[in-house]
Amino acid sequence: MSSFCIPRRKFLWRFGGGLGGVALTHLLGQQGLLGAANLPTGNAELNGGLHHRAKVKRIVQLFMNGGASQCDTFDYKPELIKRSGEKFDSGLTATATGVPGNLMKSPWDWKQHGQCGRWVNNIFPNIATCVDDLAFIMSMASKTNVHGPGVYMQNTGFVTPGFPCMGAWISYALGSLSDNLPAFVVIPDSRGLPYNSKGSFSTAFLPASHQPLIIKPTAPVPIADLRPPESAKFITKASEEEGLALLNKLNRDHLAQWEGDSRLEARVASYELAAKMQLSAPQVLDISGESEATRKLYGLDDKVTEDFGRSCLTARRLLERGVRFVQVWSGTAGASGNWDNHSDISKELDFIATRTDKGVAALVKDLQARGMFEDTLVTWTTEFGRMPFSQGTKGRDHNGGTFVTWLAGAGIKGGVSYGASDEFSMKAAVNRTYCYDLHATILHLLGIDHEKLTFRHDGTNRRLTDVHGEVIQQILV
């Protein structure tokens, strides 16, 4: 083989790699060419579902990376406030990264909001205005108090790597709502990836077609490989046309040798999808057409709230254009700049909560104003909570015993709560709820029976909910 000739497969990847590779696996998955188990897909839109009538068409999950403190946000405990500063017999001699201190009340005040009278800490003044539309799960618990395993568990149902995240499962079950955009998109914090890096939103053993497209709305290059690099000056319109002509010839030659093999047709279609994404994706990211009122609603006029607000606005734009599952992250890996508040809760939590409060509330209100609340589900969660006593003098350590998650939108009964922690907000005391129950509930709203959504792997019918999970009927309409 001469130096000017390369194998056909290598040429295909060099010519159409990157975004085209993502599109390729998407197309192969759609056509059942990646070994996926057969599912009764049908028309899985608003009411299609897989197993029963669906109430939800699309989902946005807001993930607070680092362990958001429940006793400084949504879990109001008068006894904790009353006994703040006292020694506390927690039964622990050590915590995840330190030793138990004295009971410590929140540095901020609490107030009741809405017709439901939900107590919300003053750290969230904007989210507090939405409480009549939110259903709070006050008794979430985790099987770990370590970040990596905790993030894995809340996303995949397992504390170890190697299992698909919820977004991948939903993509696998229901497919895409759009021909121009993928089913699953992840928007990480503008400052970096979360714990476990991309492993937190892995497809694992599910077909690679269900991997997410990662979008960074504030980055100079929001989507990797969407355009040729600036250094590739040799790529011109003429060269692309010549390359396509050569690729067409190679395809015809390949078809002649492998008559009846549909995989090549899928590959050709994958490049068509990639071309569609090159046209549609920039439109999603271009917010110049948004009104000044909308931009202000999301906090784009403030440097503190701009980044997360733009992520939330981008999520809304993706949802209304047919993306089925969007995951928006707040917080990066590491012990600072996220929800992991070990040193000084008053400074660390204030920083991260202020960055997100306006964008979260804006997303809920914007979805309502646009009529999207009728078929969209919003979830707010974290990997675990924090201790009711101090770490050092002003911080809080990890606590897998209890934390808070809330849901809003389609199929959700607003202004209600489910479960409760103990009087100090240390452990779930009433209706302890795990990720399995949360996942089962979300799948139920999508028209999926979580016990029937399986994938054969290593001789086992794997599920997002493993062998657990109950739908939380009390928060559903």
HELIX and SHEET records of a PDB file:
HELIX    1   1 ARG A    8  GLY A   16  1                                   9    
HELIX    2   2 LEU A   19  GLN A   30  1                                  12    
HELIX    3   3 GLN A   70  ASP A   72  5                                   3    
HELIX    4   4 PRO A   78  LYS A   82  1                                   5    
HELIX    5   5 ILE A  127  ASP A  133  5                                   7    
HELIX    6   6 HIS A  147  THR A  156  1                                  10    
HELIX    7   7 MET A  166  LEU A  174  1                                   9    
HELIX    8   8 SER A  197  PHE A  201  5                                   5    
HELIX    9   9 ALA A  208  HIS A  210  5                                   3    
HELIX   10  10 LYS A  237  GLN A  257  1                                  21    
HELIX   11  11 ARG A  263  LEU A  285  1                                  23    
HELIX   12  12 GLU A  292  LEU A  297  1                                   6    
HELIX   13  13 LYS A  303  GLU A  320  1                                  18    
HELIX   14  14 ILE A  345  ALA A  369  1                                  25    
HELIX   15  15 MET A  372  GLU A  374  5                                   3    
HELIX   16  16 CYS A  435  LEU A  445  1                                  11    
HELIX   17  17 GLN A  473  ILE A  475  5                                   3    
SHEET    1   A 8 LEU A 213  ILE A 214  0                                        
SHEET    2   A 8 PHE A 184  ILE A 187  1                                        
SHEET    3   A 8 PHE A 325  SER A 330  1                                        
SHEET    4   A 8 ARG A  58  MET A  64  1                                        
SHEET    5   A 8 THR A 376  THR A 382  1                                        
SHEET    6   A 8 PHE A 403  GLY A 409 -1                                        
SHEET    7   A 8 LEU A 134  MET A 140 -1                                        
SHEET    8   A 8 VAL A 416  TYR A 418  1                                        
SHEET    1   B 2 TRP A 110  HIS A 113  0                                        
SHEET    2   B 2 ARG A 118  ASN A 121 -1                                        
SHEET    1   C 2 GLY A 385  ARG A 386  0                                        
SHEET    2   C 2 HIS A 398  ASN A 399 -1                                        
SHEET    1   D 2 ALA A 420  SER A 421  0                                        
SHEET    2   D 2 ALA A 428  VAL A 430 -1                                        
SHEET    1   E 2 PHE A 455  HIS A 457  0                                        
SHEET    2   E 2 THR A 460  ARG A 462 -1                                        
END                                                                             
